[in-house]
Structures are given as C-alpha cells and as structure tokens.
C-alpha cells in the first residue's frame, strides 16, 4: 500500500517492531526446516508418502516464515514533519491506517517491561490524542 504525503510534507522516519521479536519465529523456522532434513532418510525410505511429507513440511516452513516476515514488514509507523501515520496489516486483505496530526497529540509515553526489553532496549510506545 502506497501512502501519499500531503503538500509540504516530508517523511522523517519509519518505525517498525524491533527485530528482536523475530528471534522466536526465526528459531521455529529453523526447526521446521531442519526437522524434515534430519528425517530425510527415514522419510524417503518409507515409500511415496515420505518424499511428499518432506516437501510439504519444507513448503509449510517456508510459507510460515514468509507470512511472519510479511506482516512484520507491513506493520509500521510513519513519522512526517506534520503527522504520525500508523499502518497495521491484520490479515492479507485487512489493512487499518490511522493518522494523527501533531496538534492533536496530547502525550507520548513508552514502557519497557521485563529483562529482555531492558537488555535489548525496546518497548511499547503509546500516543494519546486530545
């Protein structure tokens, strides 16, 4: 989805969720990919169903990884010199775009909860409007 900026408006930054949130899905992807590889010989020795299960499990792992990266990439906050635009893709054909001009923003706060968020310096940002 292409966002169009208003006249005299320029993009300052794009903010996405930290890459740390991709760690667990990345580990699961590695397990999903390598599990059929480790079971390669028993799967292929079991007849015709073995290779089919092998390729289906690899395809499922690739699809799962792709969809997680896709939704991570498609959810972001765009900060311009005049407003904040939040793009949230819930499903493949379900996108919610919210925007708030700076004059409507009353308060901005952030929260870092837990050991990992403090170690890797990420958290939740909240924007309150008037």
Order of alpha helices (4+ residues) and beta strands (2+ residues): beta-alpha-alpha-alpha-beta-beta-beta-beta-alpha-beta
